[in-house]
Each structure stands twice: as C-alpha cells, then as structure tokens.
C-alpha cells in the first residue's frame, strides 16, 4: 500500500511538471452571467513605461498608474493595447478532474494559485498596483436626465401594462402577417406583435400556442442531440396560464400586448412554482424560492405566460453553456455548436423561435455573448435601471437582469414591462426619468458619434472583423453618423479587476453553503472556478474597486467625445461541443478568452449595452455587433440598435 501511494504521488508530480508550462501561460478570467470561468491567460508585452520592475518568485512589482487626466484617449495615444495571447490546451474529462484536484489540495493548490496570479499579471496590474482613485464599490452613476432625440417620457408611476402599451405605441407600423406559415419555406420567428394580432383576430389562442410550445420542447429533448433548453418547465402550469389568457381574449379584455405571449426565465431568477437552481443540483436546497422575482411579477401582471426556467452554465461559471447536470444547451443554428453562456437556454429558446423573448442575467456578457452566438438581440440596461430583487445574489455589483429577444422591438416591450420604479431596498431608488425611443419616428436621430478603438475592435477572427467593419460602415454611411477613433487604455487591467470582483463576490455569497457542501455535487469545471474565486483577499478586492472608479472616469471622458462605443460582441463565433466535456465540463481558455473580450465594461462599469446580429461566418454561424452606451442612455442605444437591425435586414 505504501509503495502504491508513493507511486501515485510520483505520478501526480509528473503530471504537474507536464502541465506546468500550461499553468504558467494561462490566467483564469471569469465571466459569469453572473460569473463565468474563463482563462488563465498569458499576455504579450508591448514596450511602454507602463511596465517596470522585475517579477521575483514571491514578489511582483506593481504598476504605478498615472492620473486619469494625463491619459491621452486620442487615436495617436502612446497608450498600448495589451493583447491576450492565450496558450493553453483545452481540458475536459480526466484532465479537468486532475486539475481540480491540484487546485483543491491545500499545499499544491495554494502554491499554484499564487504562481498563476503572479505570472499572469494579477499582482502587477491589480494586487500590488498604485492607484490614486478612491474605491467605487457599486457602479452607480449620477442621476442625469440626458437630452436624447426622438423619445417619449413615461410616467414613473405607470403600471407595467401601461408601460407596455406606451412601448407598443413607439413601434413602427408593420404589415399584417398571417400566423399560417404553411406556404412559407423559410423560418420566421414570431414577434410579440404577431402573437397579439393573432390572438385578437382569433386566428389562434394562447391555449393552442401553449400546447404547441410544450410539444416542441418535448420533441427537442428527445432529439438525437437534445437541445436542453430548460432545467424546469411544468406543462400543467403553462396550460393553466394559457387557459386564463384565452378566456381574457374571448371576453375582449386582454391585459396588454404581452397577454398570452410565452416568456422564458433563466434559472438564476426566482419564478414560482420552480426552484431556482443556478444550474446546480444543490443551491435550491439551501436557498428555496419563495416567490417571483420583481421582474417576473411585472411580466405576469402584463399577462405573459411564464413557460419555465431555462438552462445555464453551472453558477454562471463558464461561457459554453455546457452543464453536466441538466444537459448542454445547443445552438439552434448548428446543434454541434455551443449556445454560449451563461444564459445559454434563454438565448437558444429565443433563437429557435419557441419564445419571442426571455430573461437572462448578465454579469460578464452572459446575456450578450449567447445572444450573439445564437443570432438574437441581447440587451443589458444601466446598473440600477431594472429591479434585481429575487435574483440569485452571486455577484451584487456586476450582475444585471438582461433581455434576449428576436427583435429590438420585442426587447423594448419586455424592457417596458420590467423597468420603472425599484423596490425601496435597492441601491437606486429613483433613477432618471424613464424614456422610450420613438422607433416609429420619421425623423431618424442625427449627429451620432460612434467611438471605435481600432486595436481592440480588430482583435477577433477575420470573418468577424470584416463583417462588423462592413456593418458599421453601412450604418454610419446611411445615417451620416461619424466614427470617432479613440484609445481605451488599460483594458487588461479592467478585465482582471472585474475578474477579482466577480470571484470575491461569488464566493462570499455562497460561503455558508459551501462550508457544508459535498463538492461531489459540483461539476468539475465549477469546482475549478470556485477554487480560483476563493483565492482573492480583501486588499485585492479594494484595488479592483479602485480600478473600477478609474475606468469609470476614463469612460466618462470617452463619452464626452462620442455617444456610444462600438465593438464586435465576441472574438469568435460558436465553437464545437465535444463529447468528453458533457459529463465534466471543459476548460477551453482560448475560446473563452475570445468570447469575453468585449464584455467587461458593460458589467464592471454598469453601462448599458446591446448586441445586434449583423451576419454569419462561413459555417452559417451568427456574428453580433455590440454598442455600449452612456449611463441611462437606453433610448439612444435602442435607436442605434434598431437602425443597425433595419440596415442588416436590407442587406
């Protein structure tokens, strides 16, 4: 037995040596929906005074950041773009288990985590850095009523149904479409307006739609490659809601345009009668769901049919949507490709046309990434614009409820339903006045300035770069908008600070549960994520919040030159699902780093952002273009996204 133990210790030591090059070239980047594990990445160093000092084994000199007012944000700035150069093998199956075992071991794991943080610039750019800014713990922006074009102000005390009607009044006129698509060979998603018209005309009833929905979900789960859209759905509850809606239409008294419309909810948001699992097998046991989240209550009050809890990456700790407990959500454009995470089910169910819209949670692109990969709209409002009550508190200051929809118009309708006054215990009780964009205006918004950071914009696959560049050129040329070339400094530092924040907040929120948890109930990739999340201390968290304040000031200066920032939504399109990852999850840091490249500012700085489909790669997989707006500028952002949607449809 002693010889056997010694042999196994020797063998594990050899495995450590074998993969040490990998461990020294990668850095865990976490992008949750609320938090998703990404990559231990290495970086390419450019010549600049920004980096100074030597890295010893136990000490890494920190960067001394110059004052924000001294930073040149122009296109010819000497600030450099620190490009992530990920060199790491994909790991799944047995290798993921071994890596998790290394990290969870008390001595080896602690040493590995220290080396990883040091060698991958966390110590240099954040932990030991010198910043003069005070920490900003919550990304609350001044309550400024912006002077926006072509908008309608909404009464703050309007009910959700009243807000939905006001949003409907803002939509452009569309041709009446019959719900009978039997003569059409092309796939077309129904919009909320399609459902409303069909119900009102009697062409179909909510009950019939519910029956077809249940059949479609059932068939999708029995396919050769199960789509795994949902963690939980209750056919009886769906039919009950649909019957009640049908009766309202028969009486000629629908509540709103959302009455009878199927809406899906990510399983990170409380929604009766379902447990809120967060993609785990255990979280709902220690945190039972006692009622609807505020955003769900508002949708119900409009008559929407809540059709179930969509699948997600476990604890939001990944970008792929691979869940070993509830199955891997697959991309409707290609079932062998990922849907993206962590709001994978919400994106896929909208993309497949089963729902016109769904709710997700976006803590690091977890709404926008899967929306882009699945070819739908992904919209994340300003931090504090929509209520967060009833959402799993995995990361309080970066995770925000977001909307996935087939069209920008449908995103606006759902936004109208869930926005408005916030519960008194939330940090933003009285946000700026609520404005809706007049998408039906005959006067398109003018003199829009779009900020573009060339090196960052182009840090993606060639197909995405060309597609997004062409879409941006078409948009600005058609509307006579101006592209402003800028420099956005310290993107890598912001990414690491965001990662520190997510990790610290996630482990803190789960600390009492994790103390009693049998880790065998966790997926292996989630175990890796939580081990790394737990490696940060209070000093590092404070430094990360200093970086947040610094980047908020930098972006404020950028927005003094432009109305929005533009970038591709992801650096790659949906990649392949491999069988070896289905039971353990996977660590694919190269693709993961590319997926989150453009996501961080929206979450860490609390900015509104939207992704719009603009094309496809050579495999027919969707490509998205993202616009990041000023705080509280949702109407302008929606105007721009709608203009992009219209321009794309005319291609």
C-alpha positions in Angstrom: 0.0 0.0 0.0 2.9 2.4 0.9 4.5 1.7 -2.5 1.2 2.3 -4.2 0.7 5.6 -2.5 4.3 6.7 -3.3 3.9 5.7 -6.9 0.7 7.7 -7.2 2.4 10.7 -5.6 5.2 10.4 -8.1 2.8 10.1 -11.0 0.8 13.1 -9.9 4.1 15.0 -9.6 4.9 14.1 -13.2 1.5 15.4 -14.3 2.2 18.7 -12.6 5.5 19.0 -14.4 3.9 18.0 -17.7 1.4 20.8 -17.4 3.4 23.4 -15.7 4.1 25.3 -18.9 0.4 25.5 -19.4 -0.2 26.7 -15.8 2.3 29.4 -16.4 0.9 30.7 -19.6 -2.8 31.0 -18.7 -4.8 33.1 -16.4 -8.3 32.5 -15.1 -10.6 35.1 -16.5 -14.1 34.7 -15.1 -17.2 35.9 -17.0 -20.3 34.9 -15.2 -23.8 35.5 -16.1 -23.3 36.3 -13.2 -19.9 34.9 -13.3 -18.2 32.6 -15.7 -14.8 31.0 -15.6 -12.6 31.7 -18.5 -8.9 31.7 -18.8 -5.6 31.7 -17.2 -4.0 33.7 -20.0 -0.6 34.9 -20.8 -0.2 38.4 -22.3 2.0 39.9 -25.0 4.1 42.7 -23.5 4.5 45.9 -25.5 7.3 48.3 -24.9 6.0 51.0 -22.6 6.9 52.7 -19.3 3.7 51.1 -18.0 5.6 48.0 -17.1 8.6 48.3 -14.8 10.3 46.3 -12.2 11.1 42.6 -12.1 9.0 39.6 -11.1 10.6 37.5 -8.5 9.3 34.3 -7.1 7.5 35.8 -4.2 7.3 39.5 -5.2 5.9 41.2 -8.3 6.4 45.0 -8.6 3.1 46.7 -9.1 2.2 49.3 -11.7 2.1 52.9 -10.7 -0.9 54.3 -12.7 -0.7 57.9 -13.8 -3.6 60.2 -13.2 -6.5 59.9 -15.5 -6.3 63.5 -16.6 -2.9 62.8 -18.0 -4.1 59.9 -20.3 -4.4 60.7 -24.0 -7.5 59.0 -25.3 -7.0 60.0 -28.9 -6.2 57.7 -31.8 -2.5 58.6 -31.7 -2.1 58.0 -28.0 1.0 56.2 -26.7 -1.1 54.0 -24.5 -0.8 50.5 -25.7 -3.2 47.6 -26.2 -2.1 44.7 -24.1 -3.3 41.8 -26.2 -4.1 38.5 -24.5 -2.1 35.7 -26.1 -3.6 32.5 -24.7 -1.5 29.4 -24.9 -3.4 26.6 -23.2 -4.6 23.2 -24.2 -8.3 22.5 -24.0 -9.1 20.3 -21.0 -12.1 18.0 -20.4 -12.8 14.7 -18.8 -10.0 13.2 -16.8 -7.7 16.2 -17.2 -10.3 18.6 -15.7 -10.6 16.3 -12.7 -6.8 16.2 -12.2 -6.6 20.0 -12.5 -9.4 20.4 -10.0 -7.6 18.0 -7.6 -4.4 20.0 -7.8 -6.2 23.3 -7.1 -8.2 21.8 -4.1 -5.1 20.3 -2.5 -4.0 22.6 0.4 -0.3 22.9 -0.3 -0.1 22.4 -4.1 -3.2 24.3 -4.8 -2.1 27.4 -2.8 1.2 27.4 -4.5 -0.2 27.0 -7.9 -2.7 29.8 -7.4 0.0 32.2 -6.2 2.2 31.4 -9.2 -0.7 31.8 -11.6 -1.7 35.2 -10.1 1.9 36.4 -10.2 2.9 35.2 -13.6 -0.3 36.4 -15.2 0.0 40.0 -14.1 -2.8 40.0 -11.5 -0.2 41.0 -8.9 1.4 43.5 -11.2 -1.7 45.2 -12.7 -4.1 45.0 -9.7 -2.9 43.5 -6.4 0.3 45.5 -5.9 -0.6 48.4 -8.2 -0.7 52.0 -7.0 -3.9 53.9 -7.9 -4.8 57.3 -6.6 -8.5 56.8 -7.2 -10.9 56.0 -4.3 -12.6 52.7 -4.5 -16.1 52.5 -6.2 -17.9 49.6 -4.7 -21.1 49.9 -6.7 -21.2 51.2 -10.3 -23.9 53.8 -9.6 -23.8 56.7 -12.0 -25.1 60.3 -11.3 -28.8 60.5 -11.9 -28.7 62.7 -15.0 -31.6 63.2 -17.3 -30.0 63.1 -20.8 -31.1 65.2 -23.7 -32.0 62.4 -26.1 -33.5 62.5 -29.5 -36.9 61.2 -30.5 -38.1 59.8 -27.2 -41.3 59.7 -25.2 -41.2 60.2 -21.4 -43.1 57.6 -19.3 -44.8 58.4 -16.1 -42.8 56.9 -13.2 -46.0 55.5 -11.6 -47.3 53.9 -14.7 -48.2 50.2 -14.3 -46.2 47.5 -16.3 -49.2 47.0 -18.6 -49.5 50.8 -19.2 -45.7 50.9 -20.0 -46.1 48.0 -22.4 -48.9 49.9 -24.3 -46.7 53.0 -24.4 -43.9 50.9 -25.9 -46.2 49.5 -28.5 -47.2 53.0 -29.5 -43.5 53.7 -30.2 -43.1 50.8 -32.7 -43.1 51.3 -36.4 -46.0 50.1 -38.4 -45.6 46.6 -39.8 -47.5 44.6 -42.4 -50.2 42.3 -41.0 -48.9 38.7 -41.2 -51.0 35.6 -41.0 -50.0 33.0 -38.5 -50.5 30.4 -41.1 -46.9 29.9 -42.4 -47.6 26.6 -44.1 -47.0 28.1 -47.5 -43.6 29.6 -46.5 -40.4 27.6 -46.8 -38.4 30.0 -44.7 -38.1 30.1 -40.9 -39.5 33.2 -39.3 -39.7 33.9 -35.6 -43.0 35.3 -34.3 -42.7 38.7 -32.6 -44.8 39.8 -29.6 -46.9 41.9 -32.1 -47.5 38.7 -34.1 -48.9 36.9 -31.1 -51.0 39.9 -30.0 -52.5 40.3 -33.5 -53.2 36.6 -33.9 -54.9 36.3 -30.5 -57.0 39.4 -31.1 -58.1 38.2 -34.5 -58.9 34.7 -33.3 -56.5 33.0 -35.7 -55.1 31.2 -32.8 -55.4 31.1 -29.0 -52.9 31.2 -26.2 -54.0 27.7 -25.2 -53.2 26.4 -28.7 -49.8 28.1 -28.6 -49.1 26.6 -25.2 -49.9 23.2 -26.5 -47.6 23.6 -29.5 -44.8 25.0 -27.3 -45.0 22.0 -24.9 -44.9 19.6 -27.8 -41.9 21.4 -29.3 -39.9 21.4 -26.1 -40.7 17.7 -25.6 -39.6 16.9 -29.1 -36.4 18.9 -28.7 -35.4 17.0 -25.6 -35.9 13.7 -27.5 -33.8 14.5 -30.5 -30.6 12.7 -31.3 -28.8 15.7 -30.0 -31.0 17.0 -27.2 -31.3 20.8 -27.2 -31.6 21.0 -23.3 -33.4 24.4 -23.4 -34.9 24.1 -20.0 -33.9 23.0 -16.5 -37.6 23.0 -15.4 -40.9 23.5 -17.1 -44.4 22.5 -15.9 -46.8 21.7 -18.7 -49.8 21.8 -16.3 -48.8 25.3 -15.1 -48.2 26.6 -18.6 -51.6 25.3 -19.8 -53.3 26.9 -16.8 -51.8 30.3 -17.6 -52.7 29.9 -21.3 -56.3 29.0 -20.5 -56.7 32.1 -18.3 -55.2 34.2 -21.1 -57.5 32.6 -23.7 -60.6 33.5 -21.6 -59.4 37.1 -21.4 -59.2 37.3 -25.1 -62.6 35.7 -25.5 -64.0 38.4 -23.2 -62.2 41.0 -25.3 -60.2 42.1 -22.3 -56.5 41.2 -22.7 -54.3 42.9 -20.2 -51.6 44.0 -22.6 -49.8 43.1 -25.8 -47.9 40.6 -23.7 -51.0 38.7 -22.7 -50.6 35.1 -23.7 -47.1 35.6 -25.0 -44.6 32.8 -23.9 -41.6 34.2 -22.0 -38.8 32.1 -20.6 -36.8 32.9 -17.4 -33.2 32.0 -16.7 -32.8 29.6 -13.8 -31.0 32.3 -11.8 -34.2 34.3 -11.3 -36.9 33.3 -8.9 -40.1 32.2 -10.5 -42.8 30.1 -9.0 -43.6 27.3 -9.0 -40.0 26.4 -9.9 -36.9 26.0 -7.7 -34.0 28.4 -8.5 -31.1 26.1 -9.1 -28.5 28.4 -10.6 -27.6 25.4 -12.8 -26.6 23.3 -9.8 -28.0 20.2 -8.1 -27.9 21.7 -4.6 -28.4 25.5 -4.4 -32.2 25.4 -4.3 -32.0 23.2 -1.3 -30.2 25.8 0.8 -31.9 28.8 -0.8 -35.6 27.9 -1.5 -37.5 30.0 -3.9 -40.4 31.7 -2.0 -42.0 33.7 -4.9 -41.5 35.6 -8.1 -38.6 38.0 -8.7 -39.8 41.6 -9.2 -39.1 41.4 -12.9 -41.1 38.2 -13.2 -44.0 39.7 -11.2 -44.1 42.6 -13.6 -44.3 40.2 -16.7 -47.1 38.2 -15.1 -49.0 41.4 -14.4 -49.0 42.0 -18.1 -50.4 38.6 -18.8 -47.3 36.9 -20.1 -47.1 33.1 -19.9 -44.0 32.2 -17.9 -43.0 28.9 -19.6 -40.2 27.7 -17.3 -36.6 28.1 -16.2 -34.0 28.0 -18.9 -30.7 26.1 -18.7 -27.5 27.8 -17.8 -23.8 27.1 -17.1 -23.5 26.0 -13.5 -23.3 29.0 -11.2 -22.7 31.1 -14.4 -19.1 29.9 -14.2 -18.5 29.4 -17.9 -19.0 30.7 -21.4 -20.0 27.5 -23.2 -23.4 26.6 -21.6 -22.2 23.0 -21.0 -24.0 21.8 -17.9 -23.1 18.2 -16.6 -26.3 18.1 -14.5 -29.0 19.3 -16.9 -27.5 18.8 -20.3 -25.7 21.0 -22.7 -27.8 23.7 -24.4 -27.1 23.5 -28.1 -27.1 26.2 -30.7 -30.2 26.2 -32.9 -28.1 27.3 -35.9 -25.9 24.2 -35.5 -26.6 21.6 -32.7 -23.0 20.6 -32.6 -22.0 24.1 -31.6 -22.3 25.8 -28.2 -25.1 28.3 -27.4 -22.8 30.3 -25.2 -23.1 31.1 -21.5 -24.1 31.5 -19.1 -27.7 32.4 -20.3 -27.5 29.6 -22.8 -31.1 28.3 -22.6 -32.6 31.8 -22.8 -30.6 32.6 -25.9 -31.3 29.2 -27.6 -35.0 29.2 -26.9 -35.4 32.6 -28.5 -33.2 31.7 -31.4 -35.2 28.5 -32.0 -38.4 30.6 -32.2 -40.1 29.0 -29.1 -40.3 32.3 -27.3 -40.1 35.9 -28.7 -38.1 36.9 -25.6 -36.5 35.6 -22.4 -34.8 37.0 -19.4 -31.2 36.3 -18.5 -28.6 37.7 -16.1 -25.5 39.5 -17.4 -22.5 39.7 -15.1 -19.8 39.5 -17.7 -21.5 39.3 -21.0 -23.7 36.4 -20.0 -26.7 37.8 -21.9 -24.8 39.4 -24.8 -22.4 36.5 -25.6 -25.1 33.8 -26.1 -27.3 36.3 -27.9 -24.6 37.0 -30.4 -23.7 33.3 -30.8 -27.4 32.4 -31.3 -28.2 35.3 -33.6 -30.6 37.3 -31.4 -30.8 40.6 -29.6 -29.1 40.8 -26.2 -29.8 43.9 -24.2 -28.4 44.9 -20.8 -29.7 48.1 -19.2 -27.7 50.5 -17.0 -27.0 49.2 -13.5 -30.0 50.2 -11.3 -32.4 50.7 -14.2 -34.4 47.4 -13.7 -35.1 45.6 -10.4 -32.7 42.9 -9.2 -34.8 41.7 -6.3 -35.3 37.9 -6.5 -32.2 37.2 -8.5 -29.5 34.9 -7.1 -27.0 37.2 -5.3 -24.0 35.6 -6.9 -22.3 39.0 -7.6 -24.1 42.0 -6.4 -22.3 44.8 -8.3 -21.8 43.4 -11.8 -24.8 41.0 -12.4 -27.8 42.7 -14.0 -31.1 41.3 -15.4 -31.0 41.4 -19.2 -33.3 40.7 -22.1 -32.8 38.3 -25.1 -35.3 38.8 -27.9 -35.7 38.1 -31.6 -36.0 41.7 -32.5 -35.2 45.1 -30.9 -38.9 45.9 -30.8 -39.5 42.9 -28.6 -36.6 43.8 -26.4 -38.2 47.2 -25.9 -41.6 45.8 -25.0 -40.1 43.5 -22.3 -37.9 46.3 -21.1 -41.0 48.4 -20.7 -42.6 45.7 -18.6 -39.8 45.1 -16.2 -38.4 48.7 -15.8 -39.9 51.5 -13.7 -39.7 52.3 -10.1 -37.4 50.0 -8.0 -38.1 48.4 -4.6 -37.1 50.7 -1.7 -34.3 48.4 -0.6 -32.4 48.5 -3.9 -29.5 51.0 -4.2 -31.1 53.1 -7.0 -34.5 54.0 -5.7 -35.1 57.0 -8.0 -33.2 56.6 -11.3 -33.5 59.2 -14.0 -36.8 59.6 -15.8 -37.9 56.6 -18.0 -37.8 57.3 -21.7 -38.8 55.1 -24.6 -37.3 55.5 -28.1 -39.8 56.5 -30.8 -38.8 53.8 -33.3 -41.7 54.9 -35.5 -40.4 58.5 -35.9 -40.0 59.8 -39.4 -37.0 61.8 -38.1 -34.1 59.5 -37.5 -31.7 60.5 -34.8 -28.8 62.6 -36.2 -25.2 63.6 -35.5 -24.5 60.4 -33.6 -20.8 59.8 -32.8 -19.6 56.2 -32.6 -16.3 55.6 -30.7 -14.1 52.9 -32.1 -10.8 51.6 -30.6 -9.1 50.1 -33.6 -6.7 47.6 -32.0 -9.4 46.3 -29.7 -12.1 46.2 -32.4 -9.8 44.2 -34.7 -8.7 41.7 -32.0 -11.1 39.0 -33.3 -11.4 36.4 -36.1 -11.0 37.8 -39.7 -14.6 36.9 -40.5 -15.9 38.8 -37.5 -13.6 41.8 -38.1 -14.7 42.1 -41.8 -18.4 41.5 -41.0 -18.6 44.0 -38.2 -16.5 46.6 -40.0 -18.8 46.4 -43.0 -21.9 46.7 -40.8 -20.5 49.7 -39.0 -19.6 51.4 -42.3 -23.0 50.7 -43.7 -24.7 52.1 -40.7 -22.7 55.3 -40.4 -22.8 55.9 -44.2 -26.6 55.5 -44.4 -27.4 57.8 -41.4 -24.5 60.2 -41.9 -23.1 59.3 -38.4 -19.5 59.8 -37.5 -17.0 57.3 -36.4 -14.6 58.7 -33.8 -11.3 56.8 -33.4 -10.2 56.6 -29.7 -7.9 54.7 -27.4 -9.4 52.9 -24.4 -6.4 52.3 -22.1 -5.9 49.5 -19.5 -8.5 47.1 -20.9 -6.5 44.2 -19.5 -6.3 45.8 -16.1 -10.0 46.3 -16.1 -10.6 42.7 -17.1 -8.6 41.4 -14.2 -10.2 43.8 -11.8 -13.6 42.6 -12.9 -12.5 39.0 -12.5 -11.3 39.7 -9.0 -14.7 41.4 -8.2 -16.8 38.5 -9.5 -14.7 35.9 -7.8 -14.8 37.6 -4.4 -18.5 38.3 -4.6 -19.4 34.9 -5.7 -17.5 33.0 -3.0 -18.8 35.5 -0.4 -22.4 35.0 -1.4 -22.0 31.2 -1.3 -19.6 30.9 1.7 -22.0 29.5 4.2 -23.4 27.0 1.8 -20.0 25.9 0.5 -18.8 25.2 4.0 -21.4 22.4 4.3 -21.4 21.3 0.6 -20.1 17.9 -0.6 -18.1 19.1 -3.6 -19.0 15.9 -5.4 -22.3 17.7 -6.1 -20.5 20.3 -8.2 -19.4 19.9 -11.8 -15.6 19.7 -12.2 -15.3 23.0 -14.1 -17.4 24.7 -11.4 -15.0 23.3 -8.8 -12.1 24.9 -10.6 -13.9 28.2 -10.8 -14.8 28.3 -7.1 -11.2 27.3 -6.1 -9.9 30.2 -8.0 -12.6 32.6 -6.9 -11.6 31.9 -3.3 -8.0 32.8 -3.9 -8.6 36.6 -3.6 -8.2 38.7 -0.4 -9.7 42.0 0.8 -6.7 44.0 -0.3 -7.1 42.8 -3.9 -10.9 43.4 -3.8 -10.2 47.0 -2.7 -7.7 47.5 -5.5 -10.2 46.2 -8.0 -12.7 48.7 -6.9 -10.1 51.5 -7.3 -9.7 50.3 -10.9 -13.4 50.4 -11.3 -13.5 54.1 -10.3 -10.6 54.8 -12.6 -12.2 53.1 -15.6 -15.5 54.9 -14.9 -13.6 58.2 -15.2 -11.8 57.1 -18.4 -15.1 56.0 -20.0 -16.7 59.3 -18.9 -14.0 61.1 -20.8 -14.6 58.9 -23.9 -18.3 59.6 -23.8 -17.6 63.3 -23.8 -16.3 62.6 -27.4 -18.9 60.1 -28.5 -22.4 58.8 -27.9 -21.6 55.1 -27.9 -18.7 52.7 -28.1 -18.8 50.0 -30.8 -17.0 46.6 -30.9 -17.8 43.1 -32.0 -19.7 41.2 -29.4 -17.4 38.3 -29.4 -14.0 37.5 -30.8 -15.1 34.1 -32.2 -18.3 32.5 -33.3 -19.8 29.4 -31.7 -17.3 26.6 -31.4 -17.8 22.8 -31.3 -19.2 20.7 -28.5 -17.2 17.6 -27.8 -18.5 14.5 -26.1 -15.7 14.4 -23.5 -17.0 17.7 -21.9 -20.6 16.6 -21.5 -20.1 15.0 -18.0 -17.3 17.1 -16.6 -17.5 20.4 -18.4 -14.4 21.8 -20.1 -11.7 24.4 -19.7 -11.3 26.0 -23.1 -9.4 29.1 -22.3 -8.5 30.2 -25.9 -12.1 30.3 -27.0 -13.3 31.5 -23.6 -11.0 34.5 -23.6 -12.1 35.4 -27.1 -15.8 35.3 -26.1 -15.5 37.7 -23.2 -13.0 40.1 -24.8 -15.6 42.9 -25.4 -17.9 42.3 -22.4 -16.3 43.7 -19.3 -17.1 47.5 -19.4 -20.8 46.9 -19.6 -20.8 45.0 -16.3 -17.9 46.3 -14.3 -18.8 49.9 -15.1 -22.6 49.4 -15.1 -23.1 50.7 -18.6 -26.0 49.8 -20.9 -25.1 47.6 -23.9 -26.8 45.8 -26.7 -25.7 43.3 -29.3 -27.4 43.1 -32.8 -26.9 40.3 -35.4 -25.1 41.6 -38.4 -24.1 38.5 -40.4 -22.7 34.9 -40.5 -19.4 33.2 -40.8 -18.6 30.6 -43.4 -20.3 27.9 -41.4 -23.5 29.9 -41.2 -23.0 30.8 -37.5 -24.2 34.3 -36.4 -22.0 37.3 -35.8 -23.0 40.1 -33.5 -22.1 43.8 -33.2 -22.2 45.5 -29.8 -22.9 49.1 -28.8 -22.1 50.3 -25.3 -23.9 53.5 -24.2 -23.6 56.3 -21.7 -25.2 55.7 -18.3 -29.0 55.9 -18.6 -28.9 56.3 -22.4 -31.1 53.2 -23.2 -33.3 55.1 -25.7 -30.4 56.3 -27.8 -28.8 52.8 -27.6 -32.1 51.2 -28.8 -32.4 53.8 -31.6 -28.9 52.8 -32.8 -29.5 49.1 -32.4 -32.8 49.4 -34.3 -31.1 51.3 -37.1 -28.5 48.5 -37.3 -31.2 45.9 -37.3 -33.0 47.6 -40.2 -29.8 48.1 -42.1 -28.9 44.5 -41.7 -32.3 43.3 -42.8 -31.9 45.4 -46.0 -28.6 43.8 -46.9 
